[in-house]
Amino acid sequence: MSERDRGGAGRRPPGRRSQRDRTSPAPLAPSARLVARDVVLDVDRDDAYANLLLPQRIREAGLSAADAGFATELAYGTLRWQGQHDALIADAAGRPVDEIDPETLATLRIGSHQLSRMRVPTHAAVHETVALLRHHRGRAGFANAVLRRLSEVPAEERLAAIAEGFSDDERLALETGHPAWVLRALRRSLEREGASDELPVLLAADNEPPLVQLVALPGLADPDELGLEPTASPLGRAAPSGDPARIPQVAEGSWRVQDAGSQLAALALTRARPVADGERWLDVCAGPGGKAALMAAEAAMAGARLEANEVAPHRARLVRHAVRAIGERWPEHAPRVVTGDGRRYGEGETAQAFDRILLDAPCTGLGALRRRPEARWRKQPTDVPELARLQAELLEASARALKPGGVLAYVTCSPHLAETRAIVDRAAALGLRPLDTRAVVAALAPGIALGETGDAVQLWPHRNGTDAMFIQLLTTA
Ligand SMILES: C[S@@+](CC[C@H](N)C(=O)[O-])C[C@H]1O[C@@H](n2cnc3c(N)ncnc32)[C@H](O)[C@@H]1O
């Protein structure tokens, strides 16, 4: 019997005692529901990242493969559909969710997800979920009442009643599990290329867990050597099911997990034109190092050298790890990894110093919502102007650091127009002009579907099976 139908039981993992455990009369045994509930709670309370936390918690709890699958579907699904669950819970509880304590709310959220979006028998969904609160009788009684009320009315019926009086956008946002401001930003970007009718398909694609994609690093691996299905990138392949870290070539660093859109963004820069021997390349915002690894391999193969910069020291360490295999294979072309604010470039010895520059700017990440289940609820519209200011300053520094005639790629994993078009519209004032990025990407990926975006490329999950990367190549005017 799997966790889907009953509560899990097993050994307490060493070294993990939470506040709750210390105060509870009898510690809860590790189970898939407990793992999922605690991940949902930590994402809410501590701003944790579910994709980093969940695998660790599954390992610590010693879950079976079936229970690990259940915990993953429950945690990621709950986070992705949090907007709907909160609306349902508030309705059934008769109070706003911010008046419910975090532990009870996280428990209710995973209960609501089992009832409305997973085929879990009602009794198990309610009973086993409420049992997670058994150390606190008041909370358990409240959760029991709310989940029982939720189980009495189909979620669609309750949602339809909740949405009465909503605007069309608010209703679509509730139905598709997106914040309304995100939905509007996605629509505006699609509208810009005359494709606003694709919005429902895009919103649906955002809710599909993506296939894991791999890149074969040039000079270290052959894309055909593993017999895997191709993706939108010439170096990309779809990972087989299971943990990609268990693939020996991934473990040794010759293949890496990377979305095909990110591969195309890096390759658009490295293959925009032939490489001259001794070129200097710069990755301004390199952490955690996915594009840096691909660019470093491309650079080493062509006789160029990459400098990978990252402001956050812990992310710079990740870059060092990501490019390790390239340094071992080509010590004379080993990439240089540095830590610092990218806005310092373009002064002194870094003025007009680099032949190619990747500015993969910090952004809202609205193009990678399918990959990060909690991301859509964490970002706020007020984040956009602050990020846009940083993006513009990083573009100014990159423009100063570019050699005359060099190539600069401005890239974001967000299609928000304030982070894409509005930033590259500043290029002319910085002495830059656009290059035909569509032609470069179309040459890399013949047959790829590209929208009407002028010189720029905007990839989309529903169209290209990639994250919604924005890519604009620029050169000096
Ligand atoms: C979109 S991510 C880059 C992803 C990376 N290119 C890759 O493919 O793995 C943006 C990165 O910029 C870093 N960053 C933010 N502000 C920065 C700044 N002022 N200077 C340099 N890096 C910055 C962030 O820490 C983050 O690691």
The ligand as an SDF file (V2000), in Angstrom:
LIG
                    3D

 27 29  0  0  0  0  0  0  0  0999 V2000
   19.5230   34.7760  -14.3540 C   0  0  0  0  0  0  0  0  0  0  0  0
   20.7510   34.4090  -13.2290 S   0  0  0  0  0  0  0  0  0  0  0  0
   22.0650   33.8910  -14.2830 C   0  0  0  0  0  0  0  0  0  0  0  0
   21.9400   32.4560  -14.7130 C   0  0  0  0  0  0  0  0  0  0  0  0
   23.2220   31.9300  -15.3170 C   0  0  0  0  0  0  0  0  0  0  0  0
   23.6370   32.7150  -16.4560 N   0  0  0  0  0  0  0  0  0  0  0  0
   23.1150   30.4900  -15.7190 C   0  0  0  0  0  0  0  0  0  0  0  0
   22.8790   30.1840  -16.8970 O   0  0  0  0  0  0  0  0  0  0  0  0
   23.2760   29.6260  -14.8470 O   0  0  0  0  0  0  0  0  0  0  0  0
   21.2900   35.9680  -12.7120 C   0  0  0  0  0  0  0  0  0  0  0  0
   22.4680   35.9550  -11.7600 C   0  0  0  0  0  0  0  0  0  0  0  0
   22.8850   37.3000  -11.6010 O   0  0  0  0  0  0  0  0  0  0  0  0
   23.3840   37.4620  -10.2950 C   0  0  0  0  0  0  0  0  0  0  0  0
   23.4230   38.9030  -10.0250 N   0  0  0  0  0  0  0  0  0  0  0  0
   22.4680   39.6830   -9.4720 C   0  0  0  0  0  0  0  0  0  0  0  0
   22.8990   40.9630   -9.4080 N   0  0  0  0  0  0  0  0  0  0  0  0
   24.1450   40.9910   -9.9320 C   0  0  0  0  0  0  0  0  0  0  0  0
   25.1090   42.0040  -10.1330 C   0  0  0  0  0  0  0  0  0  0  0  0
   24.8640   43.2860   -9.7730 N   0  0  0  0  0  0  0  0  0  0  0  0
   26.2820   41.6640  -10.6900 N   0  0  0  0  0  0  0  0  0  0  0  0
   26.5430   40.3820  -11.0490 C   0  0  0  0  0  0  0  0  0  0  0  0
   25.6870   39.3720  -10.8760 N   0  0  0  0  0  0  0  0  0  0  0  0
   24.4780   39.6790  -10.3290 C   0  0  0  0  0  0  0  0  0  0  0  0
   22.4420   36.6400   -9.4570 C   0  0  0  0  0  0  0  0  0  0  0  0
   23.0400   36.2980   -8.2260 O   0  0  0  0  0  0  0  0  0  0  0  0
   22.2060   35.4400  -10.3670 C   0  0  0  0  0  0  0  0  0  0  0  0
   23.1130   34.4170  -10.0420 O   0  0  0  0  0  0  0  0  0  0  0  0
  1  2  1  0
  2  3  1  0
  2 10  1  0
  3  4  1  0
  4  5  1  0
  5  6  1  0
  5  7  1  0
  7  8  2  0
  7  9  1  0
 10 11  1  0
 11 12  1  0
 11 26  1  0
 12 13  1  0
 13 14  1  0
 13 24  1  0
 14 15  1  0
 14 23  1  0
 15 16  2  0
 16 17  1  0
 17 18  1  0
 17 23  2  0
 18 19  1  0
 18 20  2  0
 20 21  1  0
 21 22  2  0
 22 23  1  0
 24 25  1  0
 24 26  1  0
 26 27  1  0
M  CHG  2   2   1   9  -1
M  END
$$$$
